[in-house]
């Protein structure tokens, strides 16, 4: 890579990574603070939020797949085809809202049998149903908010979503404290208070985004007509590209729900440990999410401009960054894992001991986590290589790791740490397959070609 290209890479990467990492810090601090507050209510409260969180996770992953349309937005933006960029967003927003409405109806109708998959305790089940009933409304609000946030991120405009996230986090912390414990003149609602805090904070963040985008006529201030302005021919192409991604995220998220079912079969303490490990993992990986986001935007724009050599240079550089970052974070986790349990003093000794062991296992696989994130979410998605990633998930999750975890939990009755080791087989196998795909360069595709920028008169800036 030439000196000029390195300078261009570093400047553009920093402009994308730093706001994105700060946004991830806010988002994961949001989750961590919620978890810290709920843990004071005991192992059962954490298990309830873990079960509800798996339901939310499935929807969020399916929506993430729908938001894979932002790959087209990134490439259209790189070619300065702004009308098609806006029309693509309108189609994406409609699809996200429709999906969240279906999820709301499904969860509201079958929340008890869904929760019973995770929680067999008759005392905890009513708490879970109360929590999920409130969170179902969050699905609807988050689908719209996240569509706007993802679209802004796809064109490199992440600062506003960072500011909105900071405000939402502050509101959520205050409301959690007041509603969980009955402080600040608010009623004491326990676990349900956390759900109410999330609902109000999500509503406020959506309102802030609307005010910013529409008061400034900012890129995505589309009207009703533009929601339906995407040309039919291009719509078919986009649907064809993201359908494998929907199956990818859907099958992967269902697999993760089934992992939680397997860990739940080992007891409330095991499910609590699994939830805490997942929350902390998100915190450890927030930096690499920023690099994956930057890779998607930077490489996607170069692919849309037919600058394949420069896109490949960027891909190699992001891969090296992932390896170095993964090793550093692994060492940090190993050093601090014995002390993490002090963050959760109200949990049982069983959870404290198992969490420390699970974090050590997590550290050993962290480089694979990092590489998979940058390759799959960043590079492969930038080139619309979604059919390959769907097949990868079918192999690594459904043919390798999930059967191994269920055999370990239900047949061999292995200890939690051994079952978690089997769970990590997914990332290891995914890394091996992903490396071969990365080296093949088959994922490097221009999705937008030479499409004229004229979806409809309504879609002009």
BAVOLUM-511868 format. One record per residue (C-alpha): residue number from 1; x, y, z. Coordinates in nm, 3 decimals, m for minus. Each point is the difference from the previous one (the first is absolute). Last residue first. Example, Ala and Ser with C-alpha at 12.3 -4.5 7.8 and 13.67 -1.06 7.14 Angstrom:
% BAVOLUM-511868
num|x|y|z
2|1.367|m0.106|0.714 .
1|m0.137|m0.344|0.066 .
END
This chain:
% BAVOLUM-511868
num|x|y|z
461|m3.276|1.558|m0.253 .
460|m0.202|m0.184|m0.262 .
459|m0.207|m0.306|0.077 .
458|m0.345|0.124|m0.093 .
457|0.084|0.027|m0.370 .
456|0.061|m0.375|m0.006 .
455|0.283|m0.251|0.006 .
454|0.232|0.217|m0.210 .
453|0.370|m0.051|0.071 .
452|0.087|m0.214|m0.302 .
451|0.142|m0.342|0.098 .
450|0.355|m0.062|m0.118 .
449|0.101|m0.287|0.227 .
448|m0.164|0.006|0.345 .
447|0.125|m0.324|0.153 .
446|0.372|0.027|m0.075 .
445|0.143|m0.326|0.130 .
444|0.296|m0.110|0.215 .
443|m0.124|m0.314|0.182 .
442|0.185|m0.230|m0.240 .
441|0.332|0.136|0.134 .
440|0.116|m0.363|0.061 .
439|0.208|0.103|0.305 .
438|m0.305|0.128|0.186 .
437|m0.195|m0.314|m0.082 .
436|0.279|m0.225|0.130 .
435|0.026|0.207|0.317 .
434|m0.375|m0.014|0.056 .
433|0.000|m0.381|0.002 .
432|0.271|m0.016|0.268 .
431|m0.152|0.286|0.201 .
430|m0.347|m0.155|m0.009 .
429|0.142|m0.325|0.133 .
428|0.158|0.181|0.296 .
427|m0.303|0.220|0.061 .
426|m0.245|m0.290|0.007 .
425|0.229|m0.221|0.208 .
424|m0.045|0.261|0.275 .
423|m0.325|m0.168|0.109 .
422|0.192|m0.324|0.061 .
421|0.224|0.190|0.244 .
420|m0.315|0.139|0.164 .
419|m0.121|m0.357|0.052 .
418|0.330|m0.090|0.165 .
417|m0.019|0.304|0.231 .
416|m0.360|m0.076|0.097 .
415|0.078|m0.353|0.119 .
414|m0.094|m0.288|m0.233 .
413|m0.335|m0.176|0.019 .
412|0.108|m0.246|m0.275 .
411|m0.342|m0.018|m0.164 .
410|m0.181|0.328|0.069 .
409|0.279|0.258|0.042 .
408|0.289|m0.146|m0.203 .
407|m0.228|m0.146|m0.266 .
406|m0.182|0.331|m0.025 .
405|0.326|0.197|m0.024 .
404|0.146|m0.230|m0.267 .
403|m0.319|0.010|m0.207 .
402|0.009|0.382|0.012 .
401|0.372|0.033|m0.079 .
400|0.043|m0.208|m0.315 .
399|m0.293|m0.043|m0.241 .
398|m0.226|0.285|0.111 .
397|0.250|0.268|0.098 .
396|0.306|m0.061|m0.219 .
395|m0.168|m0.163|m0.301 .
394|m0.329|0.189|m0.029 .
393|0.185|0.319|0.096 .
392|0.249|m0.044|m0.285 .
391|m0.282|m0.061|m0.247 .
390|m0.155|0.333|0.096 .
389|0.343|0.167|m0.021 .
388|0.042|m0.126|m0.358 .
387|m0.344|0.120|m0.106 .
386|0.072|0.340|0.155 .
385|0.303|0.105|m0.201 .
384|m0.148|0.347|m0.056 .
383|0.344|0.154|m0.058 .
382|m0.004|0.219|0.309 .
381|m0.163|m0.291|0.187 .
380|0.306|m0.217|m0.064 .
379|0.237|0.275|0.117 .
378|m0.153|0.141|0.318 .
377|m0.257|m0.225|0.165 .
376|0.157|m0.327|m0.119 .
375|0.372|0.082|m0.017 .
374|0.023|0.256|0.280 .
373|m0.221|m0.198|0.237 .
372|0.160|m0.335|m0.082 .
371|0.347|0.144|0.059 .
370|m0.093|0.140|0.341 .
369|m0.179|m0.310|0.127 .
368|0.291|m0.217|m0.121 .
367|0.243|0.224|0.190 .
366|m0.221|m0.034|0.310 .
365|0.003|m0.381|0.008 .
364|0.249|m0.046|0.285 .
363|m0.149|0.298|0.185 .
362|m0.346|m0.161|0.000 .
361|0.141|m0.308|0.172 .
360|0.148|0.224|0.270 .
359|m0.332|0.184|0.027 .
358|m0.180|m0.331|0.054 .
357|0.224|m0.088|0.295 .
356|m0.060|0.333|0.178 .
355|m0.374|m0.024|m0.065 .
354|m0.015|m0.352|0.145 .
353|0.145|0.106|0.338 .
352|m0.215|0.313|0.043 .
351|m0.316|m0.178|m0.118 .
350|0.046|m0.277|0.259 .
349|0.077|0.257|0.270 .
348|m0.348|0.146|m0.055 .
347|m0.067|0.350|m0.131 .
346|m0.026|0.313|0.215 .
345|0.367|0.101|m0.038 .
344|m0.016|0.039|m0.381 .
343|0.293|0.228|m0.094 .
342|0.219|m0.203|0.237 .
341|m0.046|m0.292|m0.241 .
340|0.227|0.177|m0.249 .
339|0.308|m0.037|0.222 .
338|0.127|m0.344|m0.107 .
337|m0.061|0.096|m0.368 .
336|0.234|0.305|0.011 .
335|0.326|m0.142|m0.126 .
334|m0.151|m0.256|m0.240 .
333|m0.238|0.263|m0.139 .
332|0.285|0.246|m0.066 .
331|0.207|m0.268|m0.174 .
330|m0.290|m0.089|m0.227 .
329|m0.062|0.369|m0.074 .
328|0.357|0.042|m0.126 .
327|m0.011|m0.317|m0.213 .
326|m0.331|0.099|m0.161 .
325|0.122|0.355|m0.072 .
324|0.310|m0.128|m0.184 .
323|m0.200|m0.252|m0.205 .
322|m0.276|0.249|m0.082 .
321|0.246|0.272|m0.110 .
320|0.166|m0.244|m0.238 .
319|m0.338|m0.085|m0.154 .
318|m0.091|0.368|m0.037 .
317|0.323|0.058|m0.195 .
316|m0.062|m0.292|m0.231 .
315|m0.355|0.117|m0.075 .
314|0.117|0.357|m0.069 .
313|0.253|m0.122|m0.256 .
312|m0.274|m0.212|m0.157 .
311|m0.231|0.302|m0.031 .
310|0.288|0.198|m0.159 .
309|0.047|m0.269|m0.262 .
308|m0.373|m0.026|m0.059 .
307|m0.060|0.366|m0.081 .
306|m0.326|m0.064|m0.189 .
305|m0.161|0.309|0.159 .
304|m0.263|m0.215|0.177 .
303|0.283|m0.226|0.118 .
302|0.184|0.302|0.141 .
301|m0.314|0.116|0.183 .
300|m0.060|m0.345|0.146 .
299|0.362|m0.026|0.115 .
298|m0.022|0.326|0.195 .
297|m0.351|m0.048|0.141 .
296|0.023|m0.370|0.086 .
295|0.356|0.028|0.129 .
294|m0.094|0.297|0.221 .
293|m0.287|m0.199|0.152 .
292|0.228|m0.298|0.057 .
291|0.258|0.234|0.160 .
290|m0.262|0.141|0.236 .
289|m0.128|m0.349|0.082 .
288|0.364|m0.085|0.080 .
287|0.005|0.263|0.272 .
286|m0.327|m0.114|0.160 .
285|0.123|m0.357|0.028 .
284|0.088|m0.005|0.371 .
283|m0.333|0.163|0.090 .
282|m0.196|m0.243|m0.212 .
281|0.190|m0.282|0.168 .
280|m0.099|0.141|0.338 .
279|m0.368|m0.028|m0.087 .
278|0.043|m0.350|m0.142 .
277|0.192|m0.117|0.307 .
276|m0.268|0.147|0.228 .
275|m0.274|m0.183|m0.190 .
274|0.186|m0.334|0.005 .
273|0.070|0.035|0.372 .
272|m0.367|0.069|0.073 .
271|m0.103|m0.302|m0.208 .
270|0.248|m0.216|0.193 .
269|m0.119|0.131|0.339 .
268|m0.366|m0.063|m0.094 .
267|0.072|m0.365|m0.077 .
266|0.176|m0.225|m0.253 .
265|m0.315|m0.006|m0.214 .
264|0.036|0.377|m0.029 .
263|0.332|m0.053|m0.177 .
262|m0.177|m0.209|m0.264 .
261|m0.285|0.250|m0.036 .
260|0.256|0.282|m0.028 .
259|0.173|m0.188|m0.283 .
258|m0.344|m0.039|m0.158 .
257|m0.040|0.378|m0.002 .
256|0.343|0.029|m0.160 .
255|m0.107|m0.243|m0.272 .
254|m0.313|0.206|m0.056 .
253|0.229|0.302|m0.040 .
252|0.222|m0.182|m0.251 .
251|m0.294|m0.134|m0.202 .
250|m0.159|0.344|m0.019 .
249|0.325|0.183|m0.069 .
248|0.095|m0.231|m0.287 .
247|m0.357|m0.044|m0.125 .
246|m0.037|0.379|m0.017 .
245|0.345|0.021|m0.161 .
244|m0.101|m0.256|m0.262 .
243|m0.299|0.222|m0.082 .
242|0.219|0.315|m0.010 .
241|0.135|m0.033|m0.354 .
240|m0.315|m0.131|m0.169 .
239|m0.204|0.268|0.176 .
238|0.239|0.268|m0.127 .
237|m0.017|m0.129|m0.359 .
236|m0.379|m0.025|0.011 .
235|m0.021|0.355|0.132 .
234|0.232|0.117|m0.278 .
233|m0.245|m0.124|m0.264 .
232|m0.300|0.134|0.190 .
231|0.143|0.353|0.026 .
230|0.009|0.140|0.358 .
229|m0.255|0.282|0.035 .
228|m0.235|m0.155|0.258 .
227|0.141|0.156|0.318 .
226|0.081|0.304|m0.213 .
225|m0.368|0.091|m0.021 .
224|m0.035|0.012|0.381 .
223|0.288|0.243|0.042 .
222|0.372|m0.054|0.041 .
221|0.216|0.206|0.234 .
220|0.292|m0.240|m0.044 .
219|0.266|0.240|m0.132 .
218|m0.060|0.275|0.261 .
217|m0.288|0.240|m0.058 .
216|0.127|0.176|0.316 .
215|m0.326|m0.011|0.198 .
214|m0.075|m0.344|m0.144 .
213|0.321|m0.178|0.096 .
212|0.063|0.160|0.340 .
211|m0.360|m0.004|0.124 .
210|m0.051|m0.359|m0.116 .
209|0.320|m0.117|0.168 .
208|m0.098|0.168|0.328 .
207|m0.345|m0.162|m0.008 .
206|0.151|m0.344|m0.056 .
205|0.235|0.050|0.297 .
204|m0.293|0.106|0.221 .
203|m0.201|m0.310|m0.088 .
202|0.296|m0.229|0.065 .
201|0.059|0.160|0.343 .
200|m0.368|m0.042|0.094 .
199|m0.010|m0.367|m0.102 .
198|0.338|m0.083|0.159 .
197|m0.105|0.152|0.334 .
196|m0.329|m0.191|m0.013 .
195|0.190|m0.325|m0.055 .
194|0.236|0.070|0.291 .
193|m0.296|0.078|0.223 .
192|m0.150|m0.340|m0.084 .
191|0.294|m0.159|0.183 .
190|m0.091|0.177|0.324 .
189|m0.301|0.233|m0.024 .
188|0.056|0.242|0.290 .
187|m0.209|0.309|m0.086 .
186|0.180|0.329|m0.075 .
185|0.068|0.281|0.249 .
184|0.370|0.009|m0.085 .
183|0.041|m0.362|0.120 .
182|m0.226|m0.307|m0.018 .
181|0.284|m0.251|m0.048 .
180|m0.059|m0.118|m0.358 .
179|m0.194|0.310|m0.109 .
178|0.232|0.273|0.126 .
177|0.335|m0.158|m0.076 .
176|m0.119|m0.127|m0.337 .
175|m0.152|0.341|m0.080 .
174|0.324|0.186|0.072 .
173|0.215|m0.250|m0.190 .
172|m0.241|m0.006|m0.296 .
171|m0.011|0.378|m0.032 .
170|0.380|0.023|0.001 .
169|0.028|m0.283|m0.252 .
168|m0.254|0.162|m0.230 .
167|0.187|0.332|0.005 .
166|0.331|m0.169|m0.076 .
165|m0.158|m0.205|m0.278 .
164|m0.145|0.312|m0.164 .
163|0.345|0.159|0.001 .
162|0.153|m0.311|m0.155 .
161|m0.278|m0.024|m0.260 .
160|0.081|0.359|m0.096 .
159|0.371|m0.076|m0.036 .
158|m0.050|m0.297|m0.231 .
157|m0.030|0.151|m0.347 .
156|0.224|m0.237|m0.199 .
155|m0.249|m0.083|m0.273 .
154|m0.094|m0.339|0.147 .
153|m0.009|0.150|0.350 .
152|m0.284|0.234|m0.089 .
151|m0.194|m0.294|m0.143 .
150|0.068|m0.213|0.308 .
149|m0.122|0.280|0.230 .
148|m0.315|0.062|m0.206 .
147|m0.086|m0.372|m0.008 .
146|0.094|m0.029|0.369 .
145|m0.256|0.260|0.102 .
144|m0.280|m0.157|m0.205 .
143|0.060|m0.357|0.120 .
142|0.073|0.122|0.352 .
141|m0.346|0.147|0.042 .
140|m0.187|m0.315|m0.104 .
139|0.222|m0.240|0.195 .
138|m0.018|0.222|0.310 .
137|m0.373|m0.073|0.008 .
136|0.078|m0.371|0.046 .
135|0.231|0.096|0.287 .
134|m0.300|0.080|0.220 .
133|m0.164|m0.340|m0.041 .
132|0.343|m0.166|0.024 .
131|0.059|0.134|0.354 .
130|m0.344|m0.102|0.125 .
129|0.037|m0.346|m0.154 .
128|0.344|m0.041|0.158 .
127|m0.125|0.099|0.344 .
126|m0.289|m0.249|m0.038 .
125|0.255|m0.278|m0.089 .
124|0.229|0.064|0.299 .
123|m0.225|m0.160|0.265 .
122|m0.092|m0.297|m0.220 .
121|0.368|m0.085|m0.061 .
120|0.031|m0.180|m0.336 .
119|0.169|0.295|m0.170 .
118|0.165|m0.026|m0.341 .
117|m0.250|m0.179|m0.224 .
116|m0.275|0.120|0.233 .
115|0.064|0.353|m0.127 .
114|m0.126|m0.093|m0.347 .
113|m0.301|m0.189|0.139 .
112|m0.099|0.309|0.207 .
111|0.068|0.267|m0.263 .
110|m0.219|m0.159|m0.267 .
109|m0.246|0.270|m0.109 .
108|0.197|0.310|0.102 .
107|0.321|m0.145|m0.142 .
106|m0.159|m0.088|m0.334 .
105|m0.191|0.327|m0.038 .
104|0.307|0.211|0.082 .
103|0.218|m0.207|m0.233 .
102|m0.242|0.054|m0.288 .
101|m0.002|0.375|0.069 .
100|0.382|0.000|0.014 .
99|0.021|m0.163|m0.344 .
98|m0.236|0.252|m0.160 .
97|0.191|0.294|0.150 .
96|0.333|m0.134|m0.126 .
95|m0.132|m0.065|m0.352 .
94|m0.147|0.350|m0.023 .
93|0.325|0.157|0.118 .
92|0.208|m0.200|m0.248 .
91|m0.219|0.106|m0.295 .
90|0.030|0.365|0.104 .
89|0.375|m0.037|0.047 .
88|0.039|m0.136|m0.352 .
87|m0.191|0.301|m0.132 .
86|0.235|0.232|0.187 .
85|0.313|m0.162|m0.147 .
84|m0.164|m0.008|m0.343 .
83|m0.050|0.375|0.020 .
82|0.353|0.054|0.131 .
81|0.190|m0.161|m0.286 .
80|0.330|0.158|0.107 .
79|0.195|m0.313|m0.110 .
78|0.125|m0.057|0.358 .
77|m0.352|0.073|0.125 .
76|m0.140|m0.266|m0.231 .
75|0.260|m0.244|0.134 .
74|m0.081|0.079|0.363 .
73|m0.375|m0.009|m0.063 .
72|0.036|m0.336|m0.171 .
71|0.179|m0.142|0.303 .
70|m0.269|0.173|0.208 .
69|m0.233|m0.269|m0.130 .
68|0.162|m0.219|0.267 .
67|m0.246|0.182|0.225 .
66|m0.231|m0.290|m0.072 .
65|0.265|m0.232|0.143 .
64|0.037|0.222|0.307 .
63|m0.378|m0.018|0.035 .
62|0.026|m0.380|0.012 .
61|0.280|0.034|0.258 .
60|m0.197|0.245|0.214 .
59|m0.305|m0.226|m0.008 .
58|0.196|m0.305|0.115 .
57|0.179|0.203|0.268 .
56|m0.324|0.133|0.147 .
55|m0.112|m0.357|0.064 .
54|0.340|m0.089|0.149 .
53|m0.017|0.309|0.220 .
52|m0.327|m0.114|0.152 .
51|0.171|m0.318|0.120 .
50|0.305|0.191|0.124 .
49|m0.219|0.261|0.172 .
48|m0.175|m0.276|0.193 .
47|0.330|m0.178|0.080 .
46|0.145|0.325|0.135 .
45|m0.300|0.039|0.231 .
44|0.035|m0.359|0.118 .
43|0.369|0.038|0.086 .
42|m0.066|0.284|0.247 .
41|m0.173|0.341|0.018 .
40|0.337|0.178|0.017 .
39|0.070|m0.157|m0.339 .
38|m0.266|0.226|m0.155 .
37|0.197|0.318|0.061 .
36|0.328|m0.140|m0.133 .
35|m0.177|m0.144|m0.305 .
34|m0.165|0.330|m0.088 .
33|0.337|0.175|0.044 .
32|0.164|m0.259|m0.227 .
31|m0.264|0.032|m0.272 .
30|0.022|0.383|m0.013 .
29|0.379|m0.025|0.031 .
28|m0.022|m0.222|m0.308 .
27|m0.191|0.260|m0.198 .
26|0.212|0.293|0.119 .
25|0.325|m0.181|m0.070 .
24|m0.139|m0.106|m0.338 .
23|m0.069|0.365|m0.081 .
22|0.350|0.093|0.114 .
21|0.135|m0.276|m0.222 .
20|m0.204|0.135|m0.294 .
19|0.113|0.359|0.058 .
18|0.367|m0.116|0.007 .
17|m0.025|m0.254|m0.282 .
16|m0.143|0.218|m0.277 .
15|0.224|0.307|0.006 .
14|0.291|m0.217|0.107 .
13|m0.048|m0.224|m0.306 .
12|m0.019|0.293|m0.242 .
11|0.324|0.154|0.124 .
10|0.182|m0.332|0.027 .
9|m0.102|m0.115|m0.348 .
8|0.085|0.332|m0.166 .
7|0.341|0.003|0.169 .
6|0.060|m0.359|m0.102 .
5|m0.106|0.083|m0.357 .
4|0.244|0.291|m0.017 .
3|0.281|m0.214|0.140 .
2|m0.072|m0.272|m0.256 .
1|m0.150|m0.335|0.100 .
END
